[in-house]
Amino acid sequence: MTEDKRIKEYVNVTVKFKKDGQMIPVNIEWENGRVYTVDRILDIRKAASLKAGGCGVRYLCKIMGMQTYIFFEEDKWFVERKMPCAEDS
């Protein structure tokens, strides 16, 4: 079984700023315009995206009951998007 290949997908993110300056993602807007609410932040740390490349601040979030990473790299937000397998097309 092969692991899914991932790429960087830049997304729009609505952020709440805490009084100490910390950014908390609230909503993520996907390329098709669909908006997902971040239900909970589970972890925040400086880390690399090992699957899609790049590094920055990694947010481990719970969205619709599933855990996912959102990355803030320099001045942009991205997620690790699955690439469709050639055999799936």
Gaussian input, Z-matrix of N, CA and C with variables (Angstrom, degrees):
# hf/3-21g

backbone

0 1
 N
 C     1     B1
 C     2     B2     1     A1
 N     3     B3     2     A2     1     D1
 C     4     B4     3     A3     2     D2
 C     5     B5     4     A4     3     D3
 N     6     B6     5     A5     4     D4
 C     7     B7     6     A6     5     D5
 C     8     B8     7     A7     6     D6
 N     9     B9     8     A8     7     D7
 C    10    B10     9     A9     8     D8
 C    11    B11    10    A10     9     D9
 N    12    B12    11    A11    10    D10
 C    13    B13    12    A12    11    D11
 C    14    B14    13    A13    12    D12
 N    15    B15    14    A14    13    D13
 C    16    B16    15    A15    14    D14
 C    17    B17    16    A16    15    D15
 N    18    B18    17    A17    16    D16
 C    19    B19    18    A18    17    D17
 C    20    B20    19    A19    18    D18
 N    21    B21    20    A20    19    D19
 C    22    B22    21    A21    20    D20
 C    23    B23    22    A22    21    D21
 N    24    B24    23    A23    22    D22
 C    25    B25    24    A24    23    D23
 C    26    B26    25    A25    24    D24
 N    27    B27    26    A26    25    D25
 C    28    B28    27    A27    26    D26
 C    29    B29    28    A28    27    D27
 N    30    B30    29    A29    28    D28
 C    31    B31    30    A30    29    D29
 C    32    B32    31    A31    30    D30
 N    33    B33    32    A32    31    D31
 C    34    B34    33    A33    32    D32
 C    35    B35    34    A34    33    D33
 N    36    B36    35    A35    34    D34
 C    37    B37    36    A36    35    D35
 C    38    B38    37    A37    36    D36
 N    39    B39    38    A38    37    D37
 C    40    B40    39    A39    38    D38
 C    41    B41    40    A40    39    D39
 N    42    B42    41    A41    40    D40
 C    43    B43    42    A42    41    D41
 C    44    B44    43    A43    42    D42
 N    45    B45    44    A44    43    D43
 C    46    B46    45    A45    44    D44
 C    47    B47    46    A46    45    D45
 N    48    B48    47    A47    46    D46
 C    49    B49    48    A48    47    D47
 C    50    B50    49    A49    48    D48
 N    51    B51    50    A50    49    D49
 C    52    B52    51    A51    50    D50
 C    53    B53    52    A52    51    D51
 N    54    B54    53    A53    52    D52
 C    55    B55    54    A54    53    D53
 C    56    B56    55    A55    54    D54
 N    57    B57    56    A56    55    D55
 C    58    B58    57    A57    56    D56
 C    59    B59    58    A58    57    D57
 N    60    B60    59    A59    58    D58
 C    61    B61    60    A60    59    D59
 C    62    B62    61    A61    60    D60
 N    63    B63    62    A62    61    D61
 C    64    B64    63    A63    62    D62
 C    65    B65    64    A64    63    D63
 N    66    B66    65    A65    64    D64
 C    67    B67    66    A66    65    D65
 C    68    B68    67    A67    66    D66
 N    69    B69    68    A68    67    D67
 C    70    B70    69    A69    68    D68
 C    71    B71    70    A70    69    D69
 N    72    B72    71    A71    70    D70
 C    73    B73    72    A72    71    D71
 C    74    B74    73    A73    72    D72
 N    75    B75    74    A74    73    D73
 C    76    B76    75    A75    74    D74
 C    77    B77    76    A76    75    D75
 N    78    B78    77    A77    76    D76
 C    79    B79    78    A78    77    D77
 C    80    B80    79    A79    78    D78
 N    81    B81    80    A80    79    D79
 C    82    B82    81    A81    80    D80
 C    83    B83    82    A82    81    D81
 N    84    B84    83    A83    82    D82
 C    85    B85    84    A84    83    D83
 C    86    B86    85    A85    84    D84
 N    87    B87    86    A86    85    D85
 C    88    B88    87    A87    86    D86
 C    89    B89    88    A88    87    D87
 N    90    B90    89    A89    88    D88
 C    91    B91    90    A90    89    D89
 C    92    B92    91    A91    90    D90
 N    93    B93    92    A92    91    D91
 C    94    B94    93    A93    92    D92
 C    95    B95    94    A94    93    D93
 N    96    B96    95    A95    94    D94
 C    97    B97    96    A96    95    D95
 C    98    B98    97    A97    96    D96
 N    99    B99    98    A98    97    D97
 C   100   B100    99    A99    98    D98
 C   101   B101   100   A100    99    D99
 N   102   B102   101   A101   100   D100
 C   103   B103   102   A102   101   D101
 C   104   B104   103   A103   102   D102
 N   105   B105   104   A104   103   D103
 C   106   B106   105   A105   104   D104
 C   107   B107   106   A106   105   D105
 N   108   B108   107   A107   106   D106
 C   109   B109   108   A108   107   D107
 C   110   B110   109   A109   108   D108
 N   111   B111   110   A110   109   D109
 C   112   B112   111   A111   110   D110
 C   113   B113   112   A112   111   D111
 N   114   B114   113   A113   112   D112
 C   115   B115   114   A114   113   D113
 C   116   B116   115   A115   114   D114
 N   117   B117   116   A116   115   D115
 C   118   B118   117   A117   116   D116
 C   119   B119   118   A118   117   D117
 N   120   B120   119   A119   118   D118
 C   121   B121   120   A120   119   D119
 C   122   B122   121   A121   120   D120
 N   123   B123   122   A122   121   D121
 C   124   B124   123   A123   122   D122
 C   125   B125   124   A124   123   D123
 N   126   B126   125   A125   124   D124
 C   127   B127   126   A126   125   D125
 C   128   B128   127   A127   126   D126
 N   129   B129   128   A128   127   D127
 C   130   B130   129   A129   128   D128
 C   131   B131   130   A130   129   D129
 N   132   B132   131   A131   130   D130
 C   133   B133   132   A132   131   D131
 C   134   B134   133   A133   132   D132
 N   135   B135   134   A134   133   D133
 C   136   B136   135   A135   134   D134
 C   137   B137   136   A136   135   D135
 N   138   B138   137   A137   136   D136
 C   139   B139   138   A138   137   D137
 C   140   B140   139   A139   138   D138
 N   141   B141   140   A140   139   D139
 C   142   B142   141   A141   140   D140
 C   143   B143   142   A142   141   D141
 N   144   B144   143   A143   142   D142
 C   145   B145   144   A144   143   D143
 C   146   B146   145   A145   144   D144
 N   147   B147   146   A146   145   D145
 C   148   B148   147   A147   146   D146
 C   149   B149   148   A148   147   D147
 N   150   B150   149   A149   148   D148
 C   151   B151   150   A150   149   D149
 C   152   B152   151   A151   150   D150
 N   153   B153   152   A152   151   D151
 C   154   B154   153   A153   152   D152
 C   155   B155   154   A154   153   D153
 N   156   B156   155   A155   154   D154
 C   157   B157   156   A156   155   D155
 C   158   B158   157   A157   156   D156
 N   159   B159   158   A158   157   D157
 C   160   B160   159   A159   158   D158
 C   161   B161   160   A160   159   D159
 N   162   B162   161   A161   160   D160
 C   163   B163   162   A162   161   D161
 C   164   B164   163   A163   162   D162
 N   165   B165   164   A164   163   D163
 C   166   B166   165   A165   164   D164
 C   167   B167   166   A166   165   D165
 N   168   B168   167   A167   166   D166
 C   169   B169   168   A168   167   D167
 C   170   B170   169   A169   168   D168
 N   171   B171   170   A170   169   D169
 C   172   B172   171   A171   170   D170
 C   173   B173   172   A172   171   D171
 N   174   B174   173   A173   172   D172
 C   175   B175   174   A174   173   D173
 C   176   B176   175   A175   174   D174
 N   177   B177   176   A176   175   D175
 C   178   B178   177   A177   176   D176
 C   179   B179   178   A178   177   D177
 N   180   B180   179   A179   178   D178
 C   181   B181   180   A180   179   D179
 C   182   B182   181   A181   180   D180
 N   183   B183   182   A182   181   D181
 C   184   B184   183   A183   182   D182
 C   185   B185   184   A184   183   D183
 N   186   B186   185   A185   184   D184
 C   187   B187   186   A186   185   D185
 C   188   B188   187   A187   186   D186
 N   189   B189   188   A188   187   D187
 C   190   B190   189   A189   188   D188
 C   191   B191   190   A190   189   D189
 N   192   B192   191   A191   190   D190
 C   193   B193   192   A192   191   D191
 C   194   B194   193   A193   192   D192
 N   195   B195   194   A194   193   D193
 C   196   B196   195   A195   194   D194
 C   197   B197   196   A196   195   D195
 N   198   B198   197   A197   196   D196
 C   199   B199   198   A198   197   D197
 C   200   B200   199   A199   198   D198
 N   201   B201   200   A200   199   D199
 C   202   B202   201   A201   200   D200
 C   203   B203   202   A202   201   D201
 N   204   B204   203   A203   202   D202
 C   205   B205   204   A204   203   D203
 C   206   B206   205   A205   204   D204
 N   207   B207   206   A206   205   D205
 C   208   B208   207   A207   206   D206
 C   209   B209   208   A208   207   D207
 N   210   B210   209   A209   208   D208
 C   211   B211   210   A210   209   D209
 C   212   B212   211   A211   210   D210
 N   213   B213   212   A212   211   D211
 C   214   B214   213   A213   212   D212
 C   215   B215   214   A214   213   D213
 N   216   B216   215   A215   214   D214
 C   217   B217   216   A216   215   D215
 C   218   B218   217   A217   216   D216
 N   219   B219   218   A218   217   D217
 C   220   B220   219   A219   218   D218
 C   221   B221   220   A220   219   D219
 N   222   B222   221   A221   220   D220
 C   223   B223   222   A222   221   D221
 C   224   B224   223   A223   222   D222
 N   225   B225   224   A224   223   D223
 C   226   B226   225   A225   224   D224
 C   227   B227   226   A226   225   D225
 N   228   B228   227   A227   226   D226
 C   229   B229   228   A228   227   D227
 C   230   B230   229   A229   228   D228
 N   231   B231   230   A230   229   D229
 C   232   B232   231   A231   230   D230
 C   233   B233   232   A232   231   D231
 N   234   B234   233   A233   232   D232
 C   235   B235   234   A234   233   D233
 C   236   B236   235   A235   234   D234
 N   237   B237   236   A236   235   D235
 C   238   B238   237   A237   236   D236
 C   239   B239   238   A238   237   D237
 N   240   B240   239   A239   238   D238
 C   241   B241   240   A240   239   D239
 C   242   B242   241   A241   240   D240
 N   243   B243   242   A242   241   D241
 C   244   B244   243   A243   242   D242
 C   245   B245   244   A244   243   D243
 N   246   B246   245   A245   244   D244
 C   247   B247   246   A246   245   D245
 C   248   B248   247   A247   246   D246
 N   249   B249   248   A248   247   D247
 C   250   B250   249   A249   248   D248
 C   251   B251   250   A250   249   D249
 N   252   B252   251   A251   250   D250
 C   253   B253   252   A252   251   D251
 C   254   B254   253   A253   252   D252
 N   255   B255   254   A254   253   D253
 C   256   B256   255   A255   254   D254
 C   257   B257   256   A256   255   D255
 N   258   B258   257   A257   256   D256
 C   259   B259   258   A258   257   D257
 C   260   B260   259   A259   258   D258
 N   261   B261   260   A260   259   D259
 C   262   B262   261   A261   260   D260
 C   263   B263   262   A262   261   D261
 N   264   B264   263   A263   262   D262
 C   265   B265   264   A264   263   D263
 C   266   B266   265   A265   264   D264

   B1=1.4464
   B2=1.5238
   B3=1.3295
   B4=1.4546
   B5=1.5175
   B6=1.3303
   B7=1.4536
   B8=1.5241
   B9=1.3443
   B10=1.4579
   B11=1.5216
   B12=1.3288
   B13=1.4604
   B14=1.5238
   B15=1.3052
   B16=1.4662
   B17=1.5246
   B18=1.3286
   B19=1.4576
   B20=1.5231
   B21=1.3254
   B22=1.4585
   B23=1.5137
   B24=1.3148
   B25=1.4674
   B26=1.5224
   B27=1.3437
   B28=1.4592
   B29=1.5219
   B30=1.3218
   B31=1.4625
   B32=1.5276
   B33=1.3407
   B34=1.4586
   B35=1.5173
   B36=1.3232
   B37=1.4636
   B38=1.5223
   B39=1.3252
   B40=1.4619
   B41=1.5180
   B42=1.3301
   B43=1.4605
   B44=1.5211
   B45=1.3314
   B46=1.4629
   B47=1.5264
   B48=1.3278
   B49=1.4591
   B50=1.5165
   B51=1.3271
   B52=1.4599
   B53=1.5289
   B54=1.3184
   B55=1.4647
   B56=1.5238
   B57=1.3357
   B58=1.4695
   B59=1.5350
   B60=1.3470
   B61=1.4595
   B62=1.5173
   B63=1.3302
   B64=1.4677
   B65=1.5260
   B66=1.3470
   B67=1.4614
   B68=1.5223
   B69=1.3205
   B70=1.4612
   B71=1.5297
   B72=1.3451
   B73=1.4651
   B74=1.5273
   B75=1.3366
   B76=1.4640
   B77=1.5288
   B78=1.3323
   B79=1.4628
   B80=1.5208
   B81=1.3366
   B82=1.4620
   B83=1.5192
   B84=1.3360
   B85=1.4636
   B86=1.5168
   B87=1.3301
   B88=1.4605
   B89=1.5207
   B90=1.3235
   B91=1.4671
   B92=1.5279
   B93=1.3407
   B94=1.4629
   B95=1.5266
   B96=1.3432
   B97=1.4586
   B98=1.5148
   B99=1.3107
   B100=1.4622
   B101=1.5262
   B102=1.3364
   B103=1.4604
   B104=1.5237
   B105=1.3197
   B106=1.4618
   B107=1.5241
   B108=1.3123
   B109=1.4581
   B110=1.5205
   B111=1.3189
   B112=1.4644
   B113=1.5259
   B114=1.3294
   B115=1.4609
   B116=1.5238
   B117=1.3398
   B118=1.4625
   B119=1.5248
   B120=1.3248
   B121=1.4645
   B122=1.5239
   B123=1.3273
   B124=1.4617
   B125=1.5258
   B126=1.3554
   B127=1.4615
   B128=1.5224
   B129=1.3289
   B130=1.4659
   B131=1.5208
   B132=1.3556
   B133=1.4688
   B134=1.5222
   B135=1.3274
   B136=1.4593
   B137=1.5166
   B138=1.3274
   B139=1.4664
   B140=1.5202
   B141=1.3150
   B142=1.4619
   B143=1.5213
   B144=1.3249
   B145=1.4576
   B146=1.5179
   B147=1.3117
   B148=1.4614
   B149=1.5212
   B150=1.3329
   B151=1.4613
   B152=1.5244
   B153=1.3454
   B154=1.4628
   B155=1.5224
   B156=1.3216
   B157=1.4598
   B158=1.5164
   B159=1.3040
   B160=1.4585
   B161=1.5160
   B162=1.3281
   B163=1.4554
   B164=1.5182
   B165=1.2996
   B166=1.4548
   B167=1.5087
   B168=1.3177
   B169=1.4576
   B170=1.5237
   B171=1.3262
   B172=1.4698
   B173=1.5231
   B174=1.3173
   B175=1.4601
   B176=1.5238
   B177=1.3171
   B178=1.4615
   B179=1.5161
   B180=1.3290
   B181=1.4648
   B182=1.5215
   B183=1.3060
   B184=1.4576
   B185=1.5254
   B186=1.3386
   B187=1.4598
   B188=1.5188
   B189=1.3143
   B190=1.4670
   B191=1.5248
   B192=1.3250
   B193=1.4563
   B194=1.5207
   B195=1.3338
   B196=1.4670
   B197=1.5224
   B198=1.3373
   B199=1.4585
   B200=1.5214
   B201=1.3235
   B202=1.4592
   B203=1.5216
   B204=1.3216
   B205=1.4596
   B206=1.5198
   B207=1.3345
   B208=1.4594
   B209=1.5252
   B210=1.3265
   B211=1.4590
   B212=1.5203
   B213=1.3352
   B214=1.4628
   B215=1.5151
   B216=1.3454
   B217=1.4644
   B218=1.5204
   B219=1.3293
   B220=1.4586
   B221=1.5220
   B222=1.3230
   B223=1.4647
   B224=1.5266
   B225=1.3443
   B226=1.4721
   B227=1.5200
   B228=1.3258
   B229=1.4656
   B230=1.5193
   B231=1.3419
   B232=1.4618
   B233=1.5232
   B234=1.3355
   B235=1.4620
   B236=1.5247
   B237=1.3217
   B238=1.4622
   B239=1.5271
   B240=1.3225
   B241=1.4576
   B242=1.5206
   B243=1.3319
   B244=1.4676
   B245=1.5182
   B246=1.3362
   B247=1.4637
   B248=1.5200
   B249=1.3340
   B250=1.4628
   B251=1.5249
   B252=1.3164
   B253=1.4674
   B254=1.5167
   B255=1.3270
   B256=1.4672
   B257=1.5214
   B258=1.3360
   B259=1.4639
   B260=1.5200
   B261=1.3735
   B262=1.4611
   B263=1.5164
   B264=1.3448
   B265=1.4573
   B266=1.5006
   A1=108.49
   A2=117.23
   A3=120.82
   A4=110.20
   A5=114.95
   A6=120.36
   A7=108.69
   A8=116.36
   A9=121.04
   A10=110.39
   A11=116.66
   A12=121.05
   A13=107.72
   A14=115.87
   A15=121.22
   A16=110.14
   A17=114.81
   A18=121.30
   A19=108.73
   A20=114.79
   A21=121.18
   A22=109.11
   A23=116.79
   A24=121.67
   A25=106.56
   A26=115.93
   A27=119.51
   A28=109.22
   A29=115.80
   A30=121.88
   A31=109.67
   A32=114.94
   A33=120.89
   A34=108.16
   A35=116.56
   A36=121.54
   A37=108.76
   A38=116.10
   A39=121.65
   A40=106.95
   A41=115.92
   A42=121.15
   A43=110.51
   A44=115.08
   A45=121.76
   A46=106.33
   A47=116.37
   A48=120.84
   A49=109.11
   A50=115.98
   A51=120.92
   A52=108.66
   A53=116.62
   A54=119.29
   A55=113.01
   A56=117.27
   A57=119.94
   A58=112.23
   A59=116.83
   A60=121.86
   A61=114.72
   A62=117.38
   A63=120.84
   A64=110.19
   A65=116.37
   A66=122.24
   A67=109.55
   A68=115.93
   A69=121.98
   A70=107.90
   A71=118.46
   A72=120.07
   A73=111.00
   A74=115.43
   A75=121.89
   A76=110.62
   A77=116.84
   A78=123.10
   A79=109.67
   A80=115.42
   A81=121.97
   A82=107.34
   A83=116.34
   A84=120.94
   A85=109.01
   A86=116.07
   A87=122.82
   A88=109.46
   A89=118.04
   A90=122.73
   A91=113.55
   A92=117.80
   A93=121.14
   A94=112.44
   A95=117.15
   A96=121.42
   A97=114.44
   A98=117.31
   A99=120.13
   A100=109.77
   A101=115.48
   A102=121.35
   A103=109.37
   A104=115.67
   A105=122.57
   A106=108.70
   A107=116.80
   A108=122.30
   A109=109.81
   A110=115.80
   A111=121.26
   A112=106.39
   A113=116.61
   A114=121.20
   A115=111.86
   A116=115.96
   A117=119.45
   A118=109.87
   A119=115.91
   A120=121.86
   A121=106.74
   A122=116.97
   A123=121.77
   A124=112.94
   A125=116.61
   A126=119.78
   A127=108.89
   A128=115.84
   A129=122.19
   A130=106.74
   A131=116.32
   A132=119.50
   A133=110.26
   A134=116.12
   A135=120.49
   A136=107.06
   A137=115.99
   A138=119.34
   A139=110.12
   A140=115.00
   A141=122.20
   A142=110.10
   A143=114.80
   A144=120.93
   A145=106.39
   A146=116.65
   A147=120.71
   A148=112.24
   A149=117.35
   A150=120.55
   A151=112.95
   A152=117.73
   A153=120.26
   A154=113.37
   A155=117.68
   A156=121.00
   A157=111.80
   A158=115.82
   A159=121.44
   A160=110.87
   A161=114.91
   A162=118.98
   A163=109.38
   A164=115.41
   A165=121.78
   A166=108.53
   A167=115.95
   A168=120.75
   A169=107.42
   A170=116.03
   A171=121.67
   A172=109.03
   A173=115.37
   A174=122.62
   A175=108.00
   A176=117.12
   A177=121.13
   A178=105.86
   A179=116.04
   A180=121.92
   A181=111.05
   A182=114.95
   A183=121.23
   A184=106.31
   A185=115.38
   A186=122.80
   A187=107.58
   A188=116.78
   A189=122.33
   A190=111.34
   A191=116.75
   A192=122.00
   A193=115.35
   A194=117.52
   A195=120.62
   A196=110.33
   A197=116.31
   A198=120.77
   A199=109.60
   A200=115.45
   A201=120.93
   A202=109.39
   A203=116.01
   A204=121.43
   A205=110.24
   A206=115.36
   A207=123.72
   A208=105.10
   A209=116.74
   A210=120.69
   A211=110.60
   A212=116.40
   A213=122.64
   A214=106.49
   A215=115.50
   A216=122.15
   A217=108.24
   A218=116.26
   A219=122.44
   A220=108.41
   A221=119.06
   A222=119.76
   A223=112.56
   A224=117.20
   A225=121.26
   A226=110.82
   A227=114.83
   A228=122.53
   A229=109.17
   A230=116.39
   A231=119.22
   A232=110.87
   A233=113.84
   A234=122.36
   A235=107.35
   A236=116.64
   A237=122.28
   A238=107.62
   A239=115.85
   A240=121.03
   A241=110.34
   A242=116.07
   A243=120.87
   A244=109.97
   A245=115.20
   A246=121.57
   A247=107.21
   A248=117.32
   A249=118.02
   A250=110.76
   A251=116.52
   A252=121.75
   A253=109.01
   A254=117.08
   A255=121.63
   A256=110.86
   A257=116.49
   A258=119.30
   A259=112.81
   A260=117.53
   A261=121.13
   A262=111.77
   A263=118.45
   A264=120.48
   A265=112.85
   D1=131.40
   D2=-179.54
   D3=-96.91
   D4=150.68
   D5=178.12
   D6=-80.41
   D7=143.65
   D8=178.19
   D9=-61.67
   D10=135.05
   D11=173.70
   D12=-79.09
   D13=141.27
   D14=-179.02
   D15=-122.13
   D16=149.46
   D17=174.05
   D18=-128.46
   D19=162.40
   D20=175.36
   D21=-74.71
   D22=127.91
   D23=174.57
   D24=-121.93
   D25=110.45
   D26=178.66
   D27=-73.22
   D28=137.32
   D29=-175.84
   D30=-135.16
   D31=157.59
   D32=171.37
   D33=-82.41
   D34=137.00
   D35=-179.73
   D36=-131.77
   D37=131.19
   D38=171.40
   D39=-88.02
   D40=128.77
   D41=-172.57
   D42=-123.09
   D43=141.82
   D44=171.30
   D45=-103.19
   D46=132.21
   D47=176.11
   D48=-99.05
   D49=126.78
   D50=175.47
   D51=-81.66
   D52=164.21
   D53=-176.24
   D54=-63.59
   D55=-20.82
   D56=176.70
   D57=-86.35
   D58=2.82
   D59=178.28
   D60=93.28
   D61=-6.56
   D62=-179.76
   D63=-66.49
   D64=136.30
   D65=177.65
   D66=-92.58
   D67=132.69
   D68=177.51
   D69=-122.57
   D70=113.31
   D71=177.68
   D72=-65.34
   D73=135.53
   D74=-178.14
   D75=-110.26
   D76=-46.11
   D77=-179.79
   D78=-136.89
   D79=148.89
   D80=174.50
   D81=-120.74
   D82=130.45
   D83=177.42
   D84=-105.26
   D85=118.79
   D86=-179.95
   D87=-77.31
   D88=166.34
   D89=-175.98
   D90=-59.16
   D91=-26.70
   D92=179.95
   D93=-86.52
   D94=4.41
   D95=178.47
   D96=93.60
   D97=-9.24
   D98=179.61
   D99=-69.73
   D100=135.87
   D101=-177.55
   D102=-109.51
   D103=131.14
   D104=178.32
   D105=-113.32
   D106=133.28
   D107=178.00
   D108=-86.84
   D109=133.32
   D110=174.58
   D111=-79.83
   D112=113.16
   D113=-177.19
   D114=-74.92
   D115=-35.56
   D116=-175.29
   D117=-162.54
   D118=143.49
   D119=172.34
   D120=-97.55
   D121=122.25
   D122=-177.74
   D123=-96.67
   D124=-27.68
   D125=-177.70
   D126=-163.30
   D127=145.93
   D128=174.86
   D129=-134.53
   D130=126.94
   D131=178.00
   D132=-160.68
   D133=157.99
   D134=172.18
   D135=-73.95
   D136=127.41
   D137=-176.76
   D138=-163.33
   D139=162.03
   D140=176.64
   D141=-93.09
   D142=152.08
   D143=169.34
   D144=-87.50
   D145=102.08
   D146=-176.63
   D147=-73.05
   D148=-23.24
   D149=-177.23
   D150=-90.28
   D151=-34.38
   D152=-175.06
   D153=-114.56
   D154=-9.41
   D155=-178.12
   D156=88.46
   D157=155.71
   D158=-179.42
   D159=97.64
   D160=167.12
   D161=177.19
   D162=-152.67
   D163=165.67
   D164=-178.04
   D165=165.27
   D166=-141.47
   D167=176.54
   D168=-95.28
   D169=124.26
   D170=-178.48
   D171=-103.65
   D172=126.21
   D173=177.40
   D174=-107.74
   D175=120.97
   D176=172.41
   D177=-91.00
   D178=116.11
   D179=-173.27
   D180=-120.47
   D181=156.82
   D182=170.09
   D183=-108.93
   D184=120.94
   D185=-179.81
   D186=-130.74
   D187=120.99
   D188=-179.05
   D189=52.27
   D190=40.33
   D191=176.28
   D192=81.34
   D193=-1.33
   D194=-178.79
   D195=-114.67
   D196=144.42
   D197=176.45
   D198=-85.28
   D199=135.08
   D200=178.44
   D201=-148.18
   D202=157.62
   D203=177.03
   D204=-99.87
   D205=140.79
   D206=169.03
   D207=-123.17
   D208=135.99
   D209=-178.43
   D210=-115.91
   D211=138.54
   D212=170.97
   D213=-109.77
   D214=110.28
   D215=-175.76
   D216=-118.83
   D217=116.80
   D218=-175.18
   D219=56.44
   D220=-104.87
   D221=-179.07
   D222=-121.71
   D223=22.06
   D224=-177.57
   D225=-132.51
   D226=153.27
   D227=176.84
   D228=-105.08
   D229=141.79
   D230=173.63
   D231=-145.65
   D232=160.17
   D233=173.78
   D234=-120.96
   D235=164.69
   D236=176.28
   D237=-92.54
   D238=102.92
   D239=-176.40
   D240=-90.78
   D241=137.66
   D242=176.95
   D243=-71.51
   D244=136.95
   D245=173.16
   D246=-90.55
   D247=135.58
   D248=176.66
   D249=-65.30
   D250=140.10
   D251=176.99
   D252=-72.40
   D253=146.87
   D254=179.44
   D255=-59.67
   D256=-35.18
   D257=-178.85
   D258=-75.77
   D259=-14.12
   D260=177.87
   D261=-81.26
   D262=-19.17
   D263=-175.23
   D264=-87.06

